[in-house]
C-alpha cells in the first residue's frame, strides 16, 4: 500500500492504544508510530529488495529491547511496524513475515478479495481508516487531558474536600453519606486525607 495509507493505519492503531491505556504523551507516540509505519519500505529501499528484510517480523526483537530504555517509544515503534505488516498482508502480493528464513509471502483472503495497491480498493480502505480516526482521536485527546475522570476517584476527592475536621476552634464539621459498592470487601478501612489538614478513616461494615 501507499505510504499515506500506512501512516493512517498506524495513527488509528496508536490512538486506539493510547485511549485504552490512557497513555499521556499522545503527540510523542503518534510521531514514532507514524514514522515506523513506513520503516519497512525504507529498509527495503536500502537493501534494494521490495518487501524483503524490512518486512520481516524479526524486527520486533530489537523493538522490544528498546522497551528496556523507554517503554513508550517501544510501544509506538511496534504499533507502527505491525500496522504496516498487517496492511501489506491484505494486499495482492502479501508480506514475507519470516524473511530471510522463508521468502514465501503471507496473505489474507483469496486473491479476488485482496487489495491492490494504488487502486480504488486502497482508496476505499484509506477512507474507512480516516473515518474511524476522527472519533478515536477525539476520545484519546479528551482522555489525555483528563476530561473524563474515574467516578470513584471523583467521589473520594469530594469526600476529602467535605471533611474539614481538625483541632482548630474554627473547624467545620460536614456530615455526608458515602455509598460504596464493595461486594465482598467488607470490614475494611478507607483512609481519606486532605492535603495539609486532617486524615479520616472510614470503616466499611457488612450491612
C-alpha positions in Angstrom: 0.0 0.0 0.0 1.0 3.6 -0.4 2.9 5.4 2.4 -0.1 7.6 3.4 -2.3 4.6 3.9 0.3 3.0 6.2 0.6 6.3 8.2 -3.2 6.5 8.5 -3.3 2.9 9.7 -0.6 3.4 12.3 -2.4 6.6 13.5 -5.6 4.7 14.0 -4.0 1.8 15.8 -1.9 4.1 18.1 -4.7 6.4 19.2 -6.8 3.4 20.0 -3.9 2.1 22.1 -3.5 5.5 23.7 -7.2 5.7 24.6 -7.4 2.1 26.0 -4.2 2.5 28.1 -4.6 6.2 29.0 -1.1 6.9 27.7 -0.3 10.5 28.4 2.3 11.5 25.8 0.0 11.3 22.8 1.8 13.6 20.3 5.2 11.9 21.1 3.8 8.5 20.5 2.0 9.4 17.3 5.2 10.7 15.8 7.1 7.5 16.4 4.2 5.3 15.4 3.7 7.1 12.1 7.4 7.2 11.4 7.8 3.5 11.9 4.8 2.7 9.8 6.9 3.4 6.8 10.1 1.8 8.3 9.7 -1.5 6.3 9.6 0.3 3.0 12.6 2.5 3.9 14.6 -0.6 4.9 13.7 -2.4 1.6 14.9 0.7 -0.4 18.3 0.5 1.4 18.6 -3.3 0.8 17.3 -3.0 -2.8 14.6 -5.7 -2.4 10.9 -4.8 -2.3 9.2 -6.4 0.6 12.3 -8.2 1.8 14.1 -8.0 5.1 12.3 -4.7 6.1 9.0 -6.6 6.2 10.3 -9.4 8.5 8.7 -9.9 11.9 12.2 -10.4 13.3 12.4 -6.6 13.6 10.2 -6.9 16.6 13.1 -8.3 18.6 15.2 -5.0 18.6 12.0 -3.0 19.0 11.2 -5.0 22.2 14.7 -4.3 23.5 14.0 -0.6 23.2 11.3 -1.1 25.8 14.0 -1.5 28.5 15.1 2.0 27.8 11.7 3.6 27.0 8.5 1.7 27.0 6.5 4.4 25.3 8.9 4.6 22.3 9.0 0.9 22.0 5.2 0.6 22.0 4.9 3.3 19.3 7.6 1.6 17.2 5.9 -1.8 17.5 2.4 -0.4 16.7 3.7 1.5 13.6 5.6 -1.6 12.3 2.7 -4.1 13.0 0.2 -1.8 11.3 2.3 -1.8 8.2 2.7 -5.5 8.1 -1.0 -6.1 8.7 -2.0 -3.8 5.8 0.5 -5.4 3.5 -0.9 -8.8 4.3 -4.2 -7.6 3.0 -2.7 -6.7 -0.4 -2.4 -8.9 -3.5 1.3 -9.9 -3.0 1.2 -10.3 0.8 4.2 -10.0 3.1 7.2 -12.2 3.7 6.9 -12.4 7.5 9.7 -14.9 8.1 12.2 -13.4 5.7 15.1 -14.4 5.3 14.3 -17.8 6.8 11.3 -18.1 4.5 10.7 -15.9 1.4 7.1 -17.0 0.8 4.6 -14.2 1.2 1.8 -14.5 3.7 -1.6 -13.3 2.5 -5.2 -13.0 3.8 -8.3 -14.0 1.9 -8.4 -15.3 -1.6 -6.8 -13.4 -4.5 -10.0 -11.7 -5.6 -10.7 -10.2 -2.2 -7.2 -8.8 -1.6 -6.4 -5.1 -2.0 -4.4 -4.0 -5.0 -2.0 -1.1 -4.2 -2.9 2.2 -5.8 -6.4 1.2 -6.9 -9.9 2.3 -5.7 -9.8 -0.6 -3.3 -6.9 1.0 -1.4 -8.6 4.4 -1.5 -11.7 2.9 0.0 -9.6 1.3 2.7 -8.0 4.6 3.4 -11.3 6.4 3.6 -12.6 3.8 6.1 -9.5 4.3 8.2 -9.8 8.1 8.2 -13.5 7.7 9.1 -12.5 5.8 12.2 -9.6 8.0 13.2 -11.8 11.1 13.9 -13.8 9.7 16.8 -10.9 7.7 18.3 -8.7 10.7 18.2 -11.3 12.9 20.0 -11.6 10.2 22.7 -7.9 9.9 23.1 -7.4 13.7 23.4 -10.2 14.1 25.9 -8.8 11.2 28.0 -5.3 12.6 27.7 -6.3 16.0 29.1 -8.3 14.4 31.9 -11.7 15.4 30.6 -13.2 12.2 32.0 -12.0 11.1 35.4 -12.7 7.9 37.2 -16.1 8.3 39.1 -14.7 6.6 42.2 -11.8 9.0 42.2 -14.2 11.9 42.0 -16.2 10.6 44.9 -13.2 10.2 47.1 -12.0 13.7 46.1 -15.3 15.1 47.1 -15.2 13.3 50.4 -11.7 14.7 51.2 -12.9 18.2 50.4 -16.0 17.9 52.5 -14.3 16.6 55.6 -12.6 19.6 57.3 -12.5 18.5 60.9 -9.4 19.4 62.9 -8.4 20.7 66.3 -8.9 24.3 65.4 -11.8 26.1 67.2 -12.9 27.3 63.8 -13.2 23.8 62.4 -16.2 23.0 60.4 -17.9 19.6 60.6 -19.8 18.3 57.5 -22.0 15.3 57.7 -22.5 13.4 54.5 -23.2 9.9 53.3 -21.0 7.8 51.0 -22.3 4.8 49.1 -19.8 2.2 48.1 -20.3 -0.9 46.0 -17.8 -3.0 47.9 -19.2 -6.5 47.1 -17.3 -8.9 49.5 -14.7 -6.3 50.5 -16.3 -5.6 53.9 -14.7 -4.7 57.3 -12.0 -2.8 55.6 -10.7 0.7 56.3 -10.7 3.5 53.7 -8.5 6.5 54.6 -9.4 9.9 53.2 -6.7 12.5 53.6 -6.8 16.2 52.6 -3.6 17.9 52.0 -2.2 20.0 54.9 -5.3 19.0 57.0 -6.7 16.0 58.8 -6.9 12.4 58.0 -10.2 10.5 58.2 -10.6 6.7 58.3 -13.8 5.1 57.2 -14.7 1.5 58.3 -16.9 -0.4 55.8 -19.1 -2.8 57.7 -21.3 -5.6 56.4 -24.9 -4.3 56.4 
